[in-house]
Amino acid sequence: TPIGDVENRVRRAFAAVLHLAAAGDKSKALADADRLVSVLPPGPIRAQAIAARVAIDFDGGDRFLEQAAAEAGEDEALLGRVLELRGWLAVIYRAELHKGEQLAEQALAIAVRLNDPALEMLAASTVAAACMLLGRPRLNLMDRALDLAATTSGTPLGRSPLAIHGRDCLWSGRLTEARTVLEDLYRACVRDKSEFQRPFRILDLAALEIASGNLAAAVKLADEGMESATDAGNMQATAWLAYPVGIVNVHLGEHNRAREAAATLHSRGTEQDGRTRLVMASHVRGLLSLAHGEPDRAAPELMVGLDMANDIGVRLPAVVPVLPDAIEAL
């Protein structure tokens, strides 16, 4: 690419970075992305680079994306992508459901106005995810996102409305449907050799096996997911996987492993991800106390998680099912 063609040089450089991350070398991809961002002048090109960098690693993403939005200038399509990514970060990682819904709604309006199907697919699924967690599902938006997914390419790192749909089926107790969706997603991930996505797909399958009562399958999947995430240097995926690791090991009597998982969840929640991981840590610790026959210790721990989930606004009890265990402890 000619030296003077800055936009295409940056675009191709970040395409290479995203392929590197997708293939499972997240550490090198992130280092390359940070190096590229550091040498670019402020403006829309750097804003695109920042958005691509945050897609690889959400740590510190709020600050990066606010900067990208300010630098997007008159590029409304770019602003829409930044807003949608901020919405996704708020909903999935930061437990800021109302903020995430509002940001994704803004992105959705831009996508519809510009007739941008890829942005509309992602924004519609993010709004639908937020509303599902808030207990007021918008099935029309989820259906629209799934329709667009059938004809629109996903992101280089594998984000798809199908993953949200599969979790919705799981959390709603439609386990047969969830298995079909989640196993199809996993097979596609393996076929495409997307090592970035594989730990997340394994995470969903492990949760499905726990819900189905298949603990041996769940622990095998959780261990495989941890190995995959560690190999890829994907600490965010490791933190997500600590939850099924903790839950399944409580049930299997491997309490030291469960305590380690709870510690990982608490540390990650305190340092980066906010309250979602803290709710999960409280659930694992409360279950540990129940398993030791100490409901008087379990109840306060579980109530901390339950109160935090209520404060976040989650109205779908199965996302982190603290409620039934809190009832049992009380």
Buried (B, 14 or more C-beta within 10 A) or exposed (E): EEEEEBEEBBBEBBEEBBBBBBBBBBBEBBEBBBEBBEEBEEEBBBBBBBBBBBBBBBBEBBEBBEBBBEBBEEBBBBBBBBBBBBBBBBBBBBBBBEBBBBBBBBBBBBBBEEEBBBBBBBBBBBBBBBBBBBEEBBEEBBBBBBBBBEEBEBBBBBBBBBBBBBBBBBBBEBBEBBBEBBBEBBEBBEEBEBBBBBBBBBBBBBBBBBBBEBBEBBBBBBBBBBEBBBBBBBBBBBBBBBBBBBBBBBBBEBBEBBBBBBBBBBBBBEEBBBBBBBBBBBBBBBBBBBBEEBBEBBBEBBBBBBBBBEEBBBBBBBBBBBBEBBEBBE
